[in-house]
Amino acid sequence: MHDVIIVGARVAGSATALLLARRGLKVLVLDRAMFPSDTLSTHQVQVPGVARLARWGILDAILEAGTPATRDVRFDQGQAVLTGRFPACDGTDFMCSPRRTLLDQVLVDAARAAGAEVRENFTVGELLHDNGTVTGVRGREKGAPAVTERAPLVIGADGKHSLVAEAVNARAYRAKPPQSMAFYTYWEGVPASGGELYGRPGCALGAWPTNDGLLMTYLAWPIARFGEFRQDVEGNFLRTLDAVGLGDRIRSGRRAERFRGTPDLPSYFRQPHGPGWALVGDAGLLLDPVTGQGISHAFRDAELLADAVADGLGGIRPLGKALGQYHRARDKAARPMYDFTARLAAINPPTPAEMALFRALLQRQEDSDAFFGALTGSVPLREFMSPRNMVRLVGVHGLTKLMLGQAVRGKPAGELPESAAPGSPGLGRLPWFAGSCRSGFRYEPQTSRPPTPLHAHVYDLLTPLAFCSPSRPLPSRPPPPRAACALEGFGDRWSLMACGRGVGWGQEFELGGLPGRKWGGGCAGAS
Ligand SMILES: Cc1cc2nc3c(=O)[nH]c(=O)nc-3n(C[C@H](O)[C@H](O)[C@H](O)COP(=O)(O)OP(=O)(O)OC[C@H]3O[C@@H](n4cnc5c(N)ncnc54)[C@H](O)[C@@H]3O)c2cc1C
């Protein structure tokens, strides 16, 4: 009898196993793969992920295998090019990009060294249940008869197409269909001194140094163009490299590996626990890879889950309660990046307002580095994108544009509705919102005219927030007339923002309707 069975031995499974085994639990890890082996994934480990590897004592093995530490980063949107460094996270100030053949093997070795039993080449075929509680698994090693293994907890770390999640019918929420497709390959003999991120109309591209002196290049196109891309993978890849200005440098070297890619990039949260089971890694939380967060999120959640399981099985608190805490902590930590990633995965060009933000960052190295920190996860995204920080960076007028840009995201700049153009009256004066600014934020249609796409989008943002009703008005002071209003939400914290005539106003609150910090910016009149 084991304390825990983990299905899947890659980044989520082995990390959870090593943390649990180090706490003295009897852990069995099963994976149908053999290690070392590759998997369909690039492998940027963000700064917080690297910090965790250091804390677990296994970073040295990865660096000693020749994995370059990446400190410098270039963010190139054509009209604005930011360069800088990642802010440190727990004393670690670099990210790295170890091949999965290396990273996963180091994690498996560390789990074994901690005392976990790892069985490779072992496919789990089904879960065992007793009165609705998962009690174990049944599966077989290749060529061997089926065996049964039992434990009070079975953890699914078995990836995107998780058998465990399917067997327990784990509820998915905030799920999104694929928005982008990804292809990647490796080049040798191409000079690179840091990480590079490019955005151009219709594509995003990253280039990261990895083991054996190779440069990994990853590109994303909108999912709708997958068929077109696949017809000429090499030609389209090279044309994209040319479009971002990397083509000549890449051609000075040689392609070292085949192209790999997939359109299978949905996003979801899944209920990560139930009687006798839990999920970690992609099995429970999946993001589009465009922000390269899956591995670092798996490490974070392995720590959260290991704490909960050790407490629950160690009798410190009831297991169900501890796993509920894991669920809440995971969602709270992941939600800002989940929403941000979903926006990037649409591969829309930056709005004029976002370009204004990038241009503002050009003048401010410290803030530019903080922006890189937000991208890698060492600076909370919510903090960087807060209305207060945006007002500081782009001013009230810039924030107004940013808010309006947000509302019409998805439309190329040339198609912005007139009402969103700089200098236009803003949402507050439009019929759909005519009442909203004067009657204490009752976001009701004020006209029988059909909404424009802009209005429909903003109204969609507001409608789910049932507390914005006359019976539960926001504790707020109304914004100035002729204002633009917007809601920006990260996790359970939201900001209602209003700007106009040089005055910025806003209130942060939680989804339950609790008031939070007020902020103001611009000139007199702001609270
Ligand atoms: C194109 C692409 C690029 C990406 N780039 C990055 C990036 O740069 N940075 C980043 O952080 N993330 C990236 N990701 C995401 C990253 O790959 C995942 O988040 C990460 O691999 C999740 O790890 P995991 O351990 O949860 O699952 P996986 O890595 O999917 O591992 C699951 C394991 O479970 C095993 N398994 C499954 N079913 C069974 C079964 N029935 N019996 C036994 N074993 C089973 C599998 O063999 C596998 O070894 C990318 C993803 C894609 C698709």
The ligand as an SDF file (V2000), in Angstrom:
LIG
                    3D

 53 58  0  0  0  0  0  0  0  0999 V2000
    4.0970   23.4910  -28.4210 C   0  0  0  0  0  0  0  0  0  0  0  0
    4.1990   23.6660  -26.9290 C   0  0  0  0  0  0  0  0  0  0  0  0
    5.1780   24.4840  -26.4070 C   0  0  0  0  0  0  0  0  0  0  0  0
    5.2680   24.6700  -25.0330 C   0  0  0  0  0  0  0  0  0  0  0  0
    6.2470   25.4850  -24.5390 N   0  0  0  0  0  0  0  0  0  0  0  0
    6.3650   25.6760  -23.2170 C   0  0  0  0  0  0  0  0  0  0  0  0
    7.3990   26.4930  -22.6790 C   0  0  0  0  0  0  0  0  0  0  0  0
    8.2440   27.0200  -23.3850 O   0  0  0  0  0  0  0  0  0  0  0  0
    7.4450   26.6640  -21.3350 N   0  0  0  0  0  0  0  0  0  0  0  0
    6.5280   26.0960  -20.5060 C   0  0  0  0  0  0  0  0  0  0  0  0
    6.5970   26.3110  -19.2930 O   0  0  0  0  0  0  0  0  0  0  0  0
    5.5600   25.2940  -20.9770 N   0  0  0  0  0  0  0  0  0  0  0  0
    5.4570   25.0660  -22.3080 C   0  0  0  0  0  0  0  0  0  0  0  0
    4.4800   24.2530  -22.7890 N   0  0  0  0  0  0  0  0  0  0  0  0
    3.5660   23.6260  -21.8330 C   0  0  0  0  0  0  0  0  0  0  0  0
    4.2330   22.4160  -21.1580 C   0  0  0  0  0  0  0  0  0  0  0  0
    4.6240   21.4980  -22.1380 O   0  0  0  0  0  0  0  0  0  0  0  0
    3.2800   21.7620  -20.1930 C   0  0  0  0  0  0  0  0  0  0  0  0
    2.6740   22.7310  -19.3670 O   0  0  0  0  0  0  0  0  0  0  0  0
    3.9720   20.7320  -19.3230 C   0  0  0  0  0  0  0  0  0  0  0  0
    4.5790   19.7510  -20.0880 O   0  0  0  0  0  0  0  0  0  0  0  0
    2.9810   20.0810  -18.3890 C   0  0  0  0  0  0  0  0  0  0  0  0
    3.6200   19.0890  -17.6620 O   0  0  0  0  0  0  0  0  0  0  0  0
    2.8060   17.8910  -17.0290 P   0  0  0  0  0  0  0  0  0  0  0  0
    3.7860   17.1210  -16.2150 O   0  0  0  0  0  0  0  0  0  0  0  0
    1.5840   18.3960  -16.3870 O   0  0  0  0  0  0  0  0  0  0  0  0
    2.2850   17.0280  -18.2590 O   0  0  0  0  0  0  0  0  0  0  0  0
    3.1110   16.2720  -19.4750 P   0  0  0  0  0  0  0  0  0  0  0  0
    4.4000   16.9620  -19.6540 O   0  0  0  0  0  0  0  0  0  0  0  0
    2.1370   16.2210  -20.5460 O   0  0  0  0  0  0  0  0  0  0  0  0
    3.3790   14.8530  -18.8460 O   0  0  0  0  0  0  0  0  0  0  0  0
    2.3430   13.9320  -18.6520 C   0  0  0  0  0  0  0  0  0  0  0  0
    2.9520   12.5400  -18.4880 C   0  0  0  0  0  0  0  0  0  0  0  0
    1.8970   11.6350  -18.1470 O   0  0  0  0  0  0  0  0  0  0  0  0
    2.1210   10.4170  -18.8130 C   0  0  0  0  0  0  0  0  0  0  0  0
    0.8360    9.7340  -18.9610 N   0  0  0  0  0  0  0  0  0  0  0  0
   -0.2960   10.2210  -19.5370 C   0  0  0  0  0  0  0  0  0  0  0  0
   -1.2790    9.3140  -19.4680 N   0  0  0  0  0  0  0  0  0  0  0  0
   -0.7580    8.2170  -18.8490 C   0  0  0  0  0  0  0  0  0  0  0  0
   -1.2880    6.9400  -18.5000 C   0  0  0  0  0  0  0  0  0  0  0  0
   -2.5520    6.6020  -18.7660 N   0  0  0  0  0  0  0  0  0  0  0  0
   -0.4640    6.0540  -17.8920 N   0  0  0  0  0  0  0  0  0  0  0  0
    0.8190    6.3890  -17.6180 C   0  0  0  0  0  0  0  0  0  0  0  0
    1.3650    7.5800  -17.9300 N   0  0  0  0  0  0  0  0  0  0  0  0
    0.5820    8.4840  -18.5230 C   0  0  0  0  0  0  0  0  0  0  0  0
    2.7100   10.8150  -20.1500 C   0  0  0  0  0  0  0  0  0  0  0  0
    3.4580    9.7510  -20.6970 O   0  0  0  0  0  0  0  0  0  0  0  0
    3.5870   12.0180  -19.7720 C   0  0  0  0  0  0  0  0  0  0  0  0
    4.9160   11.6120  -19.5290 O   0  0  0  0  0  0  0  0  0  0  0  0
    4.3550   24.0300  -24.1580 C   0  0  0  0  0  0  0  0  0  0  0  0
    3.3730   23.1970  -24.6840 C   0  0  0  0  0  0  0  0  0  0  0  0
    3.2940   23.0180  -26.0450 C   0  0  0  0  0  0  0  0  0  0  0  0
    2.2300   22.1060  -26.5990 C   0  0  0  0  0  0  0  0  0  0  0  0
  1  2  1  0
  2  3  1  0
  2 52  2  0
  3  4  2  0
  4  5  1  0
  4 50  1  0
  5  6  2  0
  6  7  1  0
  6 13  1  0
  7  8  2  0
  7  9  1  0
  9 10  1  0
 10 11  2  0
 10 12  1  0
 12 13  2  0
 13 14  1  0
 14 15  1  0
 14 50  1  0
 15 16  1  0
 16 17  1  0
 16 18  1  0
 18 19  1  0
 18 20  1  0
 20 21  1  0
 20 22  1  0
 22 23  1  0
 23 24  1  0
 24 25  2  0
 24 26  1  0
 24 27  1  0
 27 28  1  0
 28 29  2  0
 28 30  1  0
 28 31  1  0
 31 32  1  0
 32 33  1  0
 33 34  1  0
 33 48  1  0
 34 35  1  0
 35 36  1  0
 35 46  1  0
 36 37  1  0
 36 45  1  0
 37 38  2  0
 38 39  1  0
 39 40  1  0
 39 45  2  0
 40 41  1  0
 40 42  2  0
 42 43  1  0
 43 44  2  0
 44 45  1  0
 46 47  1  0
 46 48  1  0
 48 49  1  0
 50 51  2  0
 51 52  1  0
 52 53  1  0
M  END
$$$$
